[in-house]
Amino acid sequence: MKVAIMQPYLFPYIGYFQLINCVDTFVIYDNIEYTKKGWINRNRILVNGTDNYFTIPLKKSSDFSLVSEKEIAENFKKELHKILNRVEASYRKAPYFETVFPLLKKILSSNHTNLFKYIYFSLMEVLKFLEINTKIIVSSEIDIDHTLKSQSKVIAICEKLHADTYINAIGGMELYHKNDFKKKDIVLGFIKSDPISYTQFDNDFIPWLSIIDVMMFNSKGKIQEYLKSYSLQ
């Protein structure tokens, strides 16, 4: 069985979904420390031909809070209208706007106030839309020693799930070592996305934007082709 494990991200780029699509079980961390200025509660979309960030505002809390302990700010409803208006203004002439925008509105307007639950809901809705049927497990529900860190924690999760293969994003090549996994009878592989390009109106192409951008400009069939556009190392 192939397993992958990742942090939760808000409308992540296509590579995140390639990783989910290439495994049997995907574990999403909820009991992991929140990192500022990362991709957990923000991402990039196309606005007037350039990349532009949108962010889900959070209540103030400890710098060492877990993602599952983070709460969305009370003023988010006001910010929500700004985000939706920006998405609509930016993509209303995109070929798949009429199909995708109602889904985004449903996700972004979710009543979840807990950050992890909000992101988990958004991920499950996008997976359903893209027809990705990989099993999703929340990390805190797995019976392991959750004080373990980095590679040791990954191996513990893989053993608990009886994985024979663990796939990680290519950026983790320096963090994980094939011999350590081999000792546990687990094959370690890394996924590397192929270059992906599509028409973004008449602009120069900006790669690796949020999956929102991919869905706005590509049919579901084309996106499913992109999901297989990678190599394993």
C-alpha positions as CSV (number, residue, x, y, z in Angstrom):
1,M,0.0,0.0,0.0
2,K,1.3,3.5,-0.9
3,V,1.0,6.2,1.7
4,A,1.7,10.0,1.6
5,I,1.6,12.5,4.5
6,M,1.4,16.3,4.3
7,Q,0.4,19.4,6.2
8,P,-3.0,20.9,5.4
9,Y,-2.9,23.7,2.9
10,L,-5.6,26.1,1.6
11,F,-6.4,25.3,-2.0
12,P,-2.9,24.0,-2.7
13,Y,-1.2,23.8,-6.1
14,I,-1.6,20.9,-8.5
15,G,1.4,19.0,-7.2
16,Y,-0.4,18.5,-3.8
17,F,-3.2,16.8,-5.6
18,Q,-0.8,14.7,-7.8
19,L,0.6,13.4,-4.5
20,I,-2.8,12.5,-3.2
21,N,-3.8,10.9,-6.5
22,C,-0.7,8.7,-6.7
23,V,-1.2,6.9,-3.3
24,D,-3.8,4.6,-1.7
25,T,-3.9,6.5,1.6
26,F,-3.2,10.1,2.3
27,V,-2.6,11.3,5.9
28,I,-3.2,15.0,6.6
29,Y,-1.5,16.4,9.7
30,D,-3.8,18.2,12.2
31,N,-1.5,17.9,15.2
32,I,1.4,19.7,13.7
33,E,2.7,23.2,14.7
34,Y,1.2,26.0,12.7
35,T,3.8,27.9,10.6
36,K,3.5,31.6,9.9
37,K,3.8,32.9,6.3
38,G,3.4,29.4,4.9
39,W,0.6,28.0,2.8
40,I,-1.7,26.7,5.5
41,N,-4.1,29.5,5.4
42,R,-3.2,31.4,2.3
43,N,-2.5,30.9,-1.4
44,R,-2.1,32.7,-4.7
45,I,-4.5,33.3,-7.6
46,L,-4.2,35.3,-10.8
47,V,-5.2,39.0,-10.6
48,N,-4.7,41.3,-13.5
49,G,-2.0,39.1,-15.0
50,T,0.1,38.7,-11.8
51,D,0.0,36.4,-8.8
52,N,-1.9,37.7,-5.8
53,Y,-2.2,36.3,-2.3
54,F,-5.5,35.7,-0.5
55,T,-5.5,34.8,3.2
56,I,-7.9,33.4,5.8
57,P,-7.4,35.6,8.9
58,L,-6.8,33.9,12.2
59,K,-7.5,34.8,15.8
60,K,-4.3,35.6,17.8
61,S,-2.9,32.7,19.7
62,S,0.4,31.2,20.8
63,D,3.1,31.0,18.2
64,F,3.4,27.3,19.1
65,S,-0.2,26.4,18.5
66,L,-1.1,23.3,16.6
67,V,-3.0,23.7,13.3
68,S,-6.0,22.0,15.0
69,E,-5.9,24.7,17.7
70,K,-6.1,27.6,15.4
71,E,-9.4,29.5,15.0
72,I,-10.5,31.7,12.2
73,A,-10.9,35.4,13.0
74,E,-14.3,36.7,13.8
75,N,-14.0,39.4,11.1
76,F,-13.6,36.7,8.4
77,K,-17.1,37.1,7.1
78,K,-16.2,40.7,6.0
79,E,-13.0,39.4,4.5
80,L,-14.8,36.6,2.8
81,H,-16.8,39.0,0.6
82,K,-13.6,40.7,-0.5
83,I,-12.0,37.3,-1.4
84,L,-15.1,36.2,-3.3
85,N,-15.3,39.5,-5.1
86,R,-11.6,39.3,-6.1
87,V,-12.0,35.8,-7.4
88,E,-15.1,36.7,-9.3
89,A,-13.5,39.8,-10.9
90,S,-10.4,37.9,-11.8
91,Y,-11.9,34.8,-13.3
92,R,-15.4,35.6,-14.5
93,K,-14.3,35.4,-18.1
94,A,-12.4,32.1,-17.5
95,P,-13.8,29.1,-19.4
96,Y,-14.9,27.1,-16.4
97,F,-15.9,30.0,-14.1
98,E,-19.6,29.1,-14.1
99,T,-18.8,25.5,-12.9
100,V,-16.1,26.3,-10.4
101,F,-17.2,29.5,-8.7
102,P,-20.3,28.0,-7.0
103,L,-18.0,25.3,-5.5
104,L,-15.5,27.9,-4.3
105,K,-18.3,30.0,-2.8
106,K,-19.7,26.9,-1.0
107,I,-16.2,26.1,0.4
108,L,-15.2,29.6,1.4
109,S,-18.6,30.2,3.0
110,S,-18.3,27.1,5.2
111,N,-19.4,27.5,8.8
112,H,-16.3,25.9,10.2
113,T,-14.5,28.3,12.5
114,N,-11.6,25.9,13.3
115,L,-8.8,26.3,10.8
116,F,-8.1,22.6,10.3
117,K,-11.7,21.7,9.9
118,Y,-12.1,24.5,7.4
119,I,-9.2,23.3,5.3
120,Y,-10.2,19.7,5.6
121,F,-13.6,20.5,4.3
122,S,-12.2,22.5,1.4
123,L,-9.8,19.6,0.5
124,M,-12.6,17.0,0.6
125,E,-14.8,19.1,-1.6
126,V,-12.1,19.7,-4.2
127,L,-11.2,16.0,-4.2
128,K,-14.8,15.1,-4.8
129,F,-14.9,17.6,-7.7
130,L,-11.8,16.1,-9.2
131,E,-13.0,12.6,-8.7
132,I,-9.9,11.6,-6.6
133,N,-10.9,8.7,-4.4
134,T,-7.8,8.2,-2.3
135,K,-8.5,7.4,1.4
136,I,-7.9,10.4,3.6
137,I,-6.9,9.9,7.3
138,V,-6.4,12.7,9.9
139,S,-3.0,12.2,11.7
140,S,-4.2,12.5,15.3
141,E,-6.6,9.5,14.7
142,I,-3.6,7.2,14.1
143,D,-2.4,5.3,17.3
144,I,1.3,6.2,17.4
145,D,3.6,8.2,19.7
146,H,2.7,11.7,18.5
147,T,5.8,13.2,20.2
148,L,7.9,11.7,17.5
149,K,9.3,14.1,15.0
150,S,10.0,14.3,11.2
151,Q,11.2,11.0,9.7
152,S,10.7,9.0,12.8
153,K,7.0,10.0,12.9
154,V,6.6,9.3,9.2
155,I,8.0,5.8,9.6
156,A,5.8,5.2,12.6
157,I,2.7,6.2,10.7
158,C,3.7,4.1,7.7
159,E,4.2,1.0,10.0
160,K,0.8,1.6,11.7
161,L,-0.9,1.7,8.3
162,H,1.0,-1.3,7.0
163,A,2.4,0.7,4.1
164,D,5.0,-0.9,1.8
165,T,5.7,2.4,0.0
166,Y,5.9,6.0,1.2
167,I,5.8,8.8,-1.3
168,N,7.0,12.4,-0.5
169,A,7.2,15.6,-2.4
170,I,10.5,16.1,-4.1
171,G,11.4,18.9,-1.7
172,G,11.9,16.3,1.0
173,M,14.8,14.5,-0.5
174,E,17.2,15.9,2.1
175,L,14.9,15.1,5.0
176,Y,14.3,11.4,4.4
177,H,16.7,8.6,3.8
178,K,15.9,5.5,1.7
179,N,18.0,3.2,3.9
180,D,16.1,4.1,7.0
181,F,12.9,3.2,5.4
182,K,14.3,0.1,3.8
183,K,15.2,-1.2,7.3
184,K,11.4,-1.2,8.0
185,D,10.6,-2.8,4.6
186,I,9.2,0.4,3.2
187,V,10.2,1.8,-0.2
188,L,10.8,5.6,-0.1
189,G,9.9,7.5,-3.3
190,F,9.7,11.1,-4.3
191,I,7.2,12.7,-6.7
192,K,8.4,15.4,-9.1
193,S,5.8,17.3,-11.1
194,D,6.3,17.8,-14.8
195,P,6.1,21.3,-16.1
196,I,2.5,22.2,-16.6
197,S,1.3,25.1,-18.8
198,Y,-2.1,26.3,-19.9
199,T,-3.7,29.5,-21.2
200,Q,-4.4,32.2,-18.6
201,F,-6.3,34.7,-20.7
202,D,-3.7,36.5,-22.8
203,N,-1.1,36.7,-20.0
204,D,2.3,35.2,-19.7
205,F,1.8,31.9,-17.9
206,I,2.4,32.0,-14.1
207,P,3.0,28.4,-12.8
208,W,2.1,26.7,-9.6
209,L,-0.8,29.0,-8.5
210,S,-3.6,27.6,-6.4
211,I,-5.7,24.7,-7.7
212,I,-8.4,27.4,-8.1
213,D,-6.5,28.8,-11.1
214,V,-6.1,25.3,-12.6
215,M,-9.9,24.6,-12.2
216,M,-10.9,27.9,-13.7
217,F,-8.9,27.4,-16.9
218,N,-9.1,23.6,-17.5
219,S,-11.7,21.0,-17.9
220,K,-12.0,18.2,-15.4
221,G,-10.7,15.8,-18.0
222,K,-7.6,17.9,-18.6
223,I,-6.9,18.3,-14.9
224,Q,-7.1,14.5,-14.5
225,E,-4.4,14.4,-17.2
226,Y,-2.3,16.9,-15.2
227,L,-2.7,14.7,-12.1
228,K,-0.7,12.0,-13.8
229,S,2.0,14.4,-15.2
230,Y,4.8,13.6,-12.8
231,S,7.8,11.2,-12.3
232,L,8.7,9.1,-9.3
233,Q,12.3,9.1,-8.0
